[in-house]
Amino acid sequence: MKVLLVTDDLFPGGVQRHVTDLANRLSESGHHVAVAATLGPFRGRLRNDVRFFDVPLARQGGRGLSNAVRAIRELMRIVHAGDFDIVHSHMRYADVFGRVCSLLARIGHVSTCHSMFTDHRWSSVFGYETIASSQAVRQMLVASYGKQPESVTVIYNDPDPMEKLSPRRQRDLRKRLGIDNTHRILFSVSRFAPEKDIGTTLRALSILKRRIAMNVKLLLMGHGELYESILKLITIYDLEDGVQILPGTSDVGEVMSISDCGILSSQTEGGIPYVVLEAASLGKPVVASATSGVGEFIRHGDNGLLYPVGDAEGLADCVQQLIQNKALKARMGRRALQTYREFRLTNRPLEHTLAVYEKLQNRGRR
């Protein structure tokens, strides 16, 4: 099967990770696959046999009429030259271009919805078949956007398990980062964007600093438009010694290996975030805001902890429980790993995605 994956950009982020993982898995399975998006660091994640096309779709480059026309022309050239069977779009802006390609080239259109939202109900365009990243997203698409239930399939994110660093390599990494053995280490992987609410994480860390005597270090991995604002908040909360910002392209598994637990403070999450699943694969619990997708994996008090969205005190309470109670942290880590292993037995994302492609082709929707 020949598949063109279209998304906004390949800057570090969950959707971009999903697209590159899907492209690689399709290619490994013998399918012809290409990715069209604005060039970003995650271009390096793609296998050599996955073709990449740099198309002006990212917010950073502007989304005026001239760029939109250029993007459509480039995508149509790509579609005609590649003779694709399916265009599979990710993100709502890319969905519009996916639909245009589908109509002009008379090929099938599949979209994946990764987020929860309530705006632009009359102008949102989804594929003839739509993949939802969680049960909550599926319910939203049906209830709020009029999708027929039979046209929406739930397929969760499914990262490969992380490889845990050996004790020696953990010591080396701590030394490289300047973190001694007296520190409790927290990690956060996120785009620096408003909806990720990193301010709540920093407020919680400030609260912890006042409450407890132990040294706590947050390793914050990411990038985005709020980078400068985050630096200012770190200064305002007097956290210069408590927060270390690492590039969004850092080795997540390495950082998780030396950490006690993770933090996820998003205001909304559609699917089960990669960071939650990857941490679980290493037996690391995550403290997360109680958003829709997260609750389909984390069970509060069992394999992680949940707190109300935006509640810095609640987040501080949860983190304090884990870093001051080694037995609790170890038990939740074991349960997180067990949940992850059970989850992977049934998810099978590539198999289910190909079934969606075949379903669309079999019904002849063009």
Buried (B, 14 or more C-beta within 10 A) or exposed (E): BBBBBBBBBBBBBBBBBBBBBBBBBBBEEEBBBBBBBBBBBBBEBBEEEBBBBBBBBBEEBEBEEEBBEEBBEBBBEBBEEBEBBBBBBBBBBBBBBBBBBBEEBEBBBBBBBBBBBEEEEEEBBBBBBBBBBBBBBBBBBBEBBEBEEEBBBBBBBBBEBBEBBEEEEBEBBBEEBEBEEEBBBBBBBBBBBEEBBBBBBBBBBBBBBEEBEEBBBBBBBBBBEBEEBBBEBBEEBEBEEBBBBBEBBBBBBBBBBBBBBBBBBBBBBBBBBBBBBBBBBBBBBBBBBBBBBBBBBBBBEBBBBBBEBBBBEBBBBBBBBBBEEEEBBEBBBEBBBBBBEEBBEEBBBBEBBBBBBEBBBEEEBE
